[in-house]
Amino acid sequence: MSGLGNGRRVIGMRCRECGTEYPVQATHVCEMCFGPLDVVYDYDAIRKRISHRSIAAGPPSMWRYRDLLPLEDEVPVVTLGEGFTPLIHAERLGAELGLRNLYLKNDSMNPTNSFKDRVVSVAVSWARAHGFETIGCASTGNLANAVAAYSARAGLEAFVFIPSDLEPGKVVSTSVFEPNLIAVRGNYDQVNRLCSQLVETYPWAFCNINVRPFYAEGSKTLDFETAEQLGWRLPDEIVIPIASGCQFVKHRRAVGEMVDLGLVEAGSRLPALTGAQALGCAPVYNAWKEGTETVLPVKPNTIAKSIAIGSPSDGSYVIRIARETGGVVEAVTEEEIIDSIRLLARTEGIFTETAGGVTIGVLAKLARAGRWKGDEVVVAYVTGHGLKTADAVAAAPSPGRRFEIEPTLKSFKESVNI
């Protein structure tokens, strides 16, 4: 492949299906077979420069792993301080689920309160460095927040396309950055089809379309951080929410890179990668249950809108990776989503959005079904903050510990039984 020996980390792109190679460019689909394109790195060059020491000397953000991201050293990064979010030993939640080594990667602590800041920081940095002046995206909410914020930070025009029925909290937290906010009367898959047409019409960088191969690489930093925060050890299993499946694919790449580059102990077993979906939009789970890699589209009908993609582009790869690593794909009901949001808040003090409720719901479902013996190191990725979807919890019946009293000691004692 052209680029070898030129001192560059990124040496091209390659089709995941047929292996056709391409130079670095803003495209995401193979012209030969329509398979997805992935970034190709010169791992020999990376191996000579990356180490635990070089990483520790980097910034306290995801950019400490720049050697494994698709931006050369001279490219200025568009950053808001994303990444290096807390990895929490969830002792109280673990006690309820019989898991002594349960950890939560709390990515709701990112600048716009979701893991999308990781991928968008990479995408906007790459796009600006390659001459793009306008950033676009099709989004179910979190990506819209991040694209609007990072475009503002970079001084670029933003066009953000969302379903018109998106949660109000996500609309407000996107609008404040003053992008061009386009509400489309349709679901995410229809929004994405429109954006795919716009890519052919306007010279824009759409994060999750024509610059998707670079954008997606930012997901790997979740795994790099998790391993570093565990003392450069890989967990036994990671529970991951599934939307398009793109994030899931990159987690597999990340753990493989750490093994191959010696960042974790030689011979380390790859973690089981387990996927979580809401039953109201579960095309990957449906295929898993049927024992096939053919993922049939569904019409989304779930409160977990941030992962409600009825036709997931990487769904078949999720199934393949889950099987390869010893993971599973599971799904939960709407009631289980709400119950799990409250379970996480009550036990660990973390308020997650509905997508996080899906992840914790699947974690709980598998634990109660006896998937783990109890000593395994299990990590769940909590990818967004609960304030983004607060209406979902507010609308559901609550066990409630609220008391309304007069401003007197007598009223308090009469009303609160303690």
C-alpha positions in Angstrom: 0.0 0.0 0.0 1.3 3.5 -0.8 2.6 5.4 2.2 4.7 2.7 3.7 8.1 4.1 4.8 7.0 7.7 4.5 6.9 8.2 8.3 3.1 8.4 8.4 1.0 6.4 10.8 -2.0 6.3 8.5 -1.1 4.7 5.2 -4.4 4.3 3.5 -7.9 2.7 3.7 -9.0 -0.9 3.0 -12.4 -2.5 2.4 -13.4 -4.8 5.2 -15.0 -7.2 2.8 -12.9 -7.6 -0.3 -9.6 -6.0 0.8 -9.5 -3.3 -2.0 -7.1 -0.6 -0.9 -7.6 3.2 -1.3 -5.7 6.3 -0.5 -6.8 8.4 2.4 -9.9 10.4 1.4 -13.4 11.3 2.5 -15.2 8.1 1.5 -16.6 5.2 3.4 -17.9 2.6 0.9 -15.8 0.3 -1.4 -16.4 1.0 -5.1 -15.9 -2.7 -5.9 -18.2 -4.4 -3.4 -19.9 -1.7 -1.4 -18.3 -2.9 1.8 -17.2 -0.5 4.6 -13.8 1.1 4.5 -11.4 1.0 7.5 -8.3 3.1 8.2 -5.0 1.3 7.7 -2.1 2.0 10.1 1.6 1.4 9.8 1.7 -0.7 13.0 5.5 -1.3 12.7 6.0 2.5 12.9 3.5 2.8 15.8 5.2 -0.1 17.7 8.5 1.9 17.7 7.0 4.9 19.4 4.1 3.8 21.7 4.5 2.6 25.2 2.9 2.9 28.6 5.3 5.7 29.3 4.6 7.6 26.1 0.8 7.3 26.8 1.2 8.5 30.5 3.1 11.5 29.3 0.2 12.6 27.1 -2.7 14.8 28.0 -5.4 13.7 30.5 -7.8 13.1 27.7 -8.4 10.6 24.9 -5.6 12.3 22.9 -3.0 10.5 25.0 -3.7 7.6 22.5 -3.1 9.8 19.5 -0.6 7.2 18.1 -3.6 4.9 17.5 -5.9 7.6 16.0 -6.0 8.7 12.3 -4.4 12.1 12.7 -0.7 12.8 12.1 1.3 14.7 14.7 1.2 18.0 12.8 -2.7 18.2 12.6 -4.2 20.5 15.2 -6.8 18.8 17.3 -10.3 20.2 17.9 -10.8 19.3 21.6 -13.0 20.2 24.5 -11.2 17.8 26.9 -13.0 14.7 25.9 -12.1 11.3 27.2 -10.3 9.8 30.3 -13.7 9.6 32.0 -14.1 7.7 35.3 -13.9 3.9 35.5 -15.9 3.2 38.6 -15.8 0.0 40.7 -19.5 -0.5 41.1 -19.5 -2.3 44.4 -23.1 -1.6 45.4 -24.6 -2.5 42.0 -22.3 -5.5 41.8 -23.5 -6.7 45.2 -27.1 -6.7 43.9 -26.0 -8.6 40.8 -23.5 -11.0 42.3 -20.5 -9.4 40.6 -17.6 -8.6 42.8 -15.5 -7.0 40.0 -18.1 -4.9 38.1 -16.9 -1.6 36.6 -18.8 1.2 34.9 -17.1 3.4 32.3 -19.0 6.6 32.9 -18.8 8.4 29.5 -21.7 10.7 30.5 -18.8 12.8 32.0 -17.7 13.9 28.5 -18.0 17.6 27.5 -21.5 17.2 25.9 -22.3 14.3 28.2 -22.0 11.4 25.8 -19.3 9.2 24.3 -20.0 10.9 20.9 -17.5 13.6 21.9 -14.8 11.0 21.3 -15.7 10.3 17.7 -16.7 13.8 16.8 -13.4 15.3 18.1 -11.6 13.0 15.7 -14.0 13.6 12.8 -14.0 17.4 13.1 -10.2 17.5 13.5 -9.7 15.3 10.4 -12.3 17.3 8.3 -10.8 20.7 9.2 -7.3 19.5 8.4 -8.5 18.2 5.0 -10.1 21.5 4.0 -13.7 21.0 4.9 -15.6 24.1 6.0 -19.0 22.5 6.9 -19.7 19.6 9.2 -22.9 17.5 9.0 -24.5 14.5 10.6 -27.6 12.4 10.9 -28.3 12.0 14.5 -30.7 10.6 17.2 -29.5 13.3 19.6 -26.1 12.7 21.1 -24.2 13.1 17.9 -26.1 16.2 17.1 -25.0 17.7 20.5 -21.4 16.8 19.9 -21.3 18.0 16.2 -22.9 21.3 17.1 -20.4 21.9 20.0 -17.2 20.8 18.2 -18.1 22.7 15.0 -18.6 25.8 17.2 -15.2 25.2 18.8 -13.6 24.8 15.4 -15.3 27.8 13.8 -17.0 25.6 11.2 -20.5 25.7 9.8 -22.7 22.8 11.0 -25.8 21.2 9.5 -27.4 18.8 12.0 -30.2 16.5 10.8 -32.5 14.9 13.4 -35.9 13.1 13.6 -38.5 15.8 14.3 -39.7 13.8 17.4 -36.4 13.8 19.2 -36.3 14.3 23.0 -36.7 18.0 23.8 -33.6 18.0 26.1 -31.4 16.9 23.2 -32.9 19.5 20.9 -32.3 22.3 23.4 -28.7 21.2 24.1 -28.0 21.1 20.4 -29.7 24.4 19.5 -27.7 26.4 22.1 -24.6 26.1 19.8 -26.6 27.6 17.0 -26.0 25.1 14.2 -28.3 24.7 11.3 -30.7 22.3 12.9 -32.8 20.4 10.4 -35.7 18.4 11.9 -36.9 15.8 9.5 -40.4 14.3 9.6 -39.2 10.7 9.7 -37.1 8.2 11.7 -33.3 8.0 11.9 -33.0 5.7 9.0 -34.9 8.1 6.8 -32.8 11.0 8.1 -29.6 9.0 7.3 -30.8 8.3 3.7 -31.4 12.0 3.1 -27.9 12.8 4.4 -26.4 10.2 2.1 -28.0 12.0 -0.8 -26.7 15.4 0.5 -23.1 14.0 0.6 -23.3 13.7 -3.2 -24.6 17.2 -3.6 -22.6 19.4 -1.2 -18.9 19.5 -0.3 -19.5 18.8 3.4 -17.9 16.4 5.8 -20.7 14.2 7.3 -19.3 12.6 10.4 -21.1 9.3 10.2 -21.1 9.1 6.4 -18.2 10.2 4.2 -15.7 10.6 7.0 -17.1 7.6 9.0 -13.8 5.6 8.7 -11.9 8.3 10.7 -14.8 9.3 13.0 -15.3 5.7 14.1 -11.7 5.3 15.2 -12.4 7.6 18.2 -14.5 4.8 19.8 -11.4 2.8 20.4 -10.3 5.2 23.1 -13.0 3.8 25.4 -11.2 0.5 25.5 -7.7 2.0 25.7 -8.8 4.0 28.8 -10.5 1.0 30.4 -7.4 -1.1 30.0 -5.1 1.6 31.3 -7.4 2.3 34.3 -7.4 -1.4 35.1 -3.6 -1.3 35.3 -3.2 -2.3 31.6 -5.4 -5.4 31.9 -8.2 -6.4 29.7 -11.6 -7.2 31.4 -13.2 -10.5 30.9 -16.3 -9.0 29.3 -17.6 -5.7 28.1 -21.3 -4.8 27.8 -21.9 -2.3 24.9 -25.0 -0.6 23.6 -25.7 -1.3 19.9 -27.0 1.3 17.5 -25.4 1.1 14.1 -22.9 -1.4 15.4 -20.0 0.9 14.4 -18.8 1.4 18.0 -18.9 -2.4 18.6 -16.7 -3.1 15.6 -14.1 -0.6 16.8 -14.0 -2.0 20.3 -12.9 -5.3 18.7 -10.2 -3.5 16.8 -9.0 -1.7 19.9 -8.6 -4.7 22.1 -6.8 -6.5 19.2 -4.4 -3.5 18.8 -3.5 -3.5 22.5 -2.7 -7.2 22.4 -0.7 -7.0 19.2 1.3 -3.9 20.3 2.1 -5.3 23.7 0.2 -2.7 25.7 -1.4 -5.6 27.6 0.2 -8.8 28.8 1.3 -11.1 26.0 -1.2 -13.8 25.4 -4.1 -11.9 27.0 -7.5 -13.3 26.2 -9.7 -10.9 24.3 -12.7 -9.7 26.3 -16.1 -11.2 25.5 -17.9 -8.4 23.7 -21.6 -8.4 24.5 -24.2 -6.2 22.8 -27.3 -4.6 24.3 -30.5 -3.5 22.5 -34.0 -2.4 23.4 -36.7 -4.8 22.3 -38.5 -1.9 20.6 -35.6 -1.7 18.2 -33.6 -4.9 18.2 -32.7 -6.0 14.7 -29.3 -7.3 15.8 -30.7 -9.2 18.7 -33.4 -10.7 16.4 -30.8 -12.0 14.1 -28.7 -13.3 17.0 -31.7 -15.2 18.4 -32.4 -16.7 15.0 -28.8 -17.8 14.6 -28.1 -15.8 11.5 -25.9 -12.9 10.5 -28.6 -11.5 8.2 -29.9 -8.5 10.1 -33.4 -7.5 8.9 -34.5 -3.9 9.3 -37.2 -3.0 11.9 -39.3 0.1 12.6 -38.0 1.6 15.8 -40.5 1.9 18.7 -38.6 2.5 21.9 -37.8 5.3 24.4 -34.1 4.5 23.8 -34.0 6.8 20.8 -30.2 7.4 20.8 -29.7 3.7 19.8 -32.9 3.3 17.8 -31.5 2.5 14.4 -33.7 0.1 12.6 -31.2 -0.8 9.8 -27.8 -1.0 11.5 -25.0 -0.7 9.0 -22.6 -2.9 11.0 -25.2 -5.3 12.5 -23.8 -8.4 10.9 -20.3 -7.6 12.1 -21.6 -7.3 15.7 -23.0 -10.8 15.5 -19.7 -12.1 14.1 -17.6 -10.4 16.8 -19.9 -11.4 19.6 -19.5 -15.1 18.5 -15.8 -14.8 18.0 -15.1 -13.3 21.4 -17.6 -15.4 23.4 -20.1 -12.6 23.9 -23.8 -12.5 23.3 -26.5 -10.1 22.1 -29.4 -9.5 24.5 -32.4 -7.1 24.6 -34.6 -5.6 27.3 -38.1 -4.2 27.5 -39.1 -0.6 28.0 -40.0 -1.3 31.6 -36.6 -2.9 32.2 -34.9 0.2 30.7 -36.6 2.5 33.2 -36.0 0.1 36.1 -32.3 -0.1 35.2 -31.9 3.7 35.0 -33.3 3.8 38.6 -31.2 0.8 39.7 -28.0 2.5 38.5 -28.9 5.8 40.1 -29.9 4.2 43.4 -26.9 2.0 43.8 -24.1 4.1 42.2 -25.3 7.7 42.0 -25.0 7.7 38.2 -28.0 9.1 36.2 -27.9 7.6 32.7 -30.0 8.2 29.7 -32.3 5.5 28.2 -29.5 4.0 26.2 -27.6 3.5 29.4 -30.7 1.9 30.8 -30.5 -0.6 28.0 -26.9 -1.4 28.8 -27.5 -1.8 32.5 -30.7 -3.7 31.9 -28.9 -6.3 29.7 -26.1 -6.5 32.3 -28.6 -7.1 35.1 -30.6 -9.6 33.0 -27.5 -11.6 32.1 -26.2 -11.5 35.7 -29.5 -12.8 37.1 -29.6 -15.5 34.5 -26.2 -16.8 35.9 -23.9 -15.8 33.0 -21.1 -15.0 35.4 -19.7 -16.9 38.4 -19.0 -13.6 40.3 -15.3 -13.0 40.2 -15.0 -12.0 36.5 -14.0 -8.5 35.6 -17.1 -7.1 33.8 -17.2 -3.6 32.4 -20.4 -1.8 31.2 -20.2 1.2 29.0 -22.5 4.0 30.2 -22.5 6.3 27.2 -24.9 9.2 28.0 -26.2 11.4 30.8 -29.8 11.0 32.1 -30.6 14.7 31.8 -30.7 14.1 28.0 -33.8 11.9 28.5 -35.2 12.9 31.8 -38.7 13.0 30.5 -38.6 9.2 30.1 -38.1 8.7 33.8 -40.4 11.5 34.8 -43.3 9.9 32.8 -42.9 6.5 34.4 -44.4 5.5 37.7 -41.9 6.1 40.5 -41.5 4.3 43.8 -41.2 7.8 45.3 -39.7 9.2 48.5 -41.1 12.7 48.2 -43.0 14.3 51.0 -44.7 17.7 51.1 -44.9 19.3 54.5 -45.5 22.5 56.4 -42.4 24.4 57.5 -42.7 23.0 61.0 -41.0 20.2 63.0 -44.4 18.8 63.9 -45.3 18.5 60.2 -42.1 16.7 59.4 -42.5 14.2 62.2 -46.1 13.5 61.2 -45.3 13.1 57.5 -41.9 11.2 57.5 -41.8 7.9 59.2 -38.2 7.7 60.5 
